[in-house]
């Protein structure tokens, strides 16, 4: 959807930042989802084949769910935005005096007066695209360029989730190859996930204009917590005899 003419310079940058957000959140969620499964199933000391299968199923299921949610969220936001655009376009066409007065009120509140105010209002209302954009941003507080394609956003989220989700699973392929033991694989999975979580958290912190180190520590702590809880649940199920599967 081409919202407003003349916004092509800003639009790619802002939309790109939206996709970066999807990458960061998808990657982080993928890591924690797979880590929770790997730690839980691995904690039950189940064979590497079962750990890999469970983690891969969980990873693809989670990626699909996140992609669908992201698609529906962006699509809904775009539909709301399109509705507001159509309403403002109608009012500019059919109620120009009312809409012009709203421009006057907006810029009067910003401190413009007299001839200066009149020039600003005349300039804005002389171009319907500028007029529409001003009404949407100043009156309604809508950011016209922030939303990208729902389908593309879903694909980005899906790919980022898979990329993050595969990291905790990789050590178990080494277990299958006989290169390391299951215990070592869990330690490696947790270590890689915690480091990756710290990086993701730091990026989130920077994007939110907060302390990047604090953001990294919080995210890494969450990843560690997921691993410990998952591992504890798996180990306890084996201890009480609820799980009894061939070990690997």
N, C-alpha and C positions, 0 to 999 in steps of 0.2 A: 504494500500500500504506500503510495506516495502521499505523505501527509501535507506537506507544505513546500511550495517551490522555494528555491534559494537556500535550502538547509543542507545541501549535499556536502558542504565542507565539514559540518559538525557531525552529521549523522553517522558516517562510518566509524568515527572514533568512539562515540558513545555506544553504538551497537557492539563494537568490538569489546568494550569493557563489560557489556552484558554477557557476552560469550565467555569472557575470562572468568566472570563470576560463576557461570555454569561449570566451567572446567574445574575450578577450585573446589566448589561444593561437591560436584560429582566425584572427583578424585578422592576427596576426604571421606565421603560416605562409602565409597567402594572399599577403601582400605579397612575402615572399621567394621563393615559388614563381613568381609572375608576373614578378617582377623578373629572376630567373635566366633565364627564357625570353625575355623582352623584350630583355635585354642580349645574350644569346647569339645570337638570331636577328637582332636589330638590328645586332649587331656584324658579322654577315655581309653587311650592307648589302642585305638582301633587301627587297622592296617592302613597304609599310605593310600591304597586305591580308594578306600571308603572316604578318607579325609578329602582327597582330591575331588571325588565325585560330589560329595556334599557341598564342598566349597564352590565348585564350578556351578552347580545348580543354584545355590544361593546367590552367587555373583550375577548370573544372567537374569535371574528372577528380580533381584534388586535393581539391576540396570534398567530392565524393562519398566518396572514400576516408577522409577525416578524419571525416566524419559517421558512416560505418559503423563505424569503429574506436571512436569515442566511444560509439556505441550499444551495441556489444558489451561494451565495458569497463564501462560503468555497469550494464548488464543482468547481467553476471557478478557484479559486486560486490553487487548487490541480491539475487541468488540465494543468494550465500554468507551474507549478512546474514539473509535469511529462514530459511535452514537453521539458523543459530545461534539465532534466536528460537524456532523450533519445538522445538529441543532443550532450551532453557532452560525453555520452557513445560511440556514433558513432565516435566522433573525437578522443577519446583516443584509440579506436580500429584501426582506419584507418589513423589518422594523429598523431601518437605518438610523433614524433620529434617536431612538432609544439606545441603540448600540454605540452611537457616537457620543452620547451623553455619558455612557459608562466609561468610554476612553477618557473623556474630560475628567470624570471623577477620579479615575485611577491615577492620572498624572498630576492632578491637583493635589492629591494625597502625597505624591512624591516631592511636592514643593514647587512645581511649575505654576507660573501665574501670568496673567496678561497676554501680551503678544507672544511671549515664549511658549506659553501653554497652547495658544491657538495654532502656532506653527507646528508644534509637535503633533497635535491632533489632526491637523490638515494633512501632514505628511503621512501619518499612519493610515488614515481613512482614504487616502488617494490610491492605495494599493490594497485590493481585497485580500491577497495572500498575506500581506504583512498585518492587515487588520485582523484577520482570522487568527493568525499565530499569536498576536498580542492578546486577544481576548482569551484564548485557551491558556496561555502561560500566565498572564497577569490576573485574570479574573478567576480561573479555575485551578491554577497551579499545576497544570499538566505539562509533563516533559514530553514533547512531541517526538523526540528522536531516540528515546531510551529503549523502545521495544524492537526486537529483531523478528526474524521469522520463527513461528512456533515450531515448524518442522525442523529447521536447522538447529534451533535451540535444543530440541529433543535429541537430535543426533549427537550434538556436542556433549550433552549430559550422559547419554548412553555410552559413548566412547570413553569419556573421562572416568565414568564409574568402572568400566571394565579394566581400564589401565591401572587404576588404583587397586581394584579388587584382585588382580592377578598377582600382585607383589607378595602377599602373605602365603600364596599357594605354591609359588615357585620352589621353595626349599623341599617340598614333598616329592617333587619330581626327582630331586637328588636322592631322596630316600629310596624311591623305586629303583633307581640305578645302582643302589648299594654304596653310594658315596658317603653318606652320613647316616646317623641314627635318627629315630623319631624325636628323641629328646633334644638333639642338636637342632633339628629342623624347626621345632617350636621356638627355640631361643632365637634362631636366625629370623624367623617370621616376625616375632615380636620386635626384635631390634630394628629390622628394616621398616616395619610399620610405624614404630615410634618416631624414628628419624624422619620418615616421610610425613607423618602427622605434624611434627614440629614445623617442617617447611611449609606445609599447607596452612597451618595455623598462623604462621608468621606472615604469609601472603594475605590471608584474610584480615589480619590486623592492619597491614599496610593499606589494603583497600578500604577499610573502615576508618582509616586515619587514626588508628589507635597504636598503642605500644606493640611493635611487632614481636618482641621477645616474649611479652606476656601472652600474646595470642598463640605463639608457638608452644609455650609451656602448657597452656590450657588444653590445646588440641592433643599434644603428646600425652598429657595426663589422662585424657579421655581414652586415647588408644590403649594406654597401659591398663586402665581400668577395665575396658572391654576384654582385653586378653586375660587378665587375672580372674574376672568373673566367669568367663567362658571356660577357662582351664579348670577352675574350681568346681564348676557344675559337672563337667565331664568326669573329672577324677572322683567326685563324690558318687556319681551314678555307678561307676565301676565298683567302688568300695562297698556300696550297699547291695551289690549284686543285681541291680536292675538292668545293667548292660553287660552282656557277656558275648563278645564278638572276637573272632580270630585276631590276634595281635600281629603287628608288623614292625 
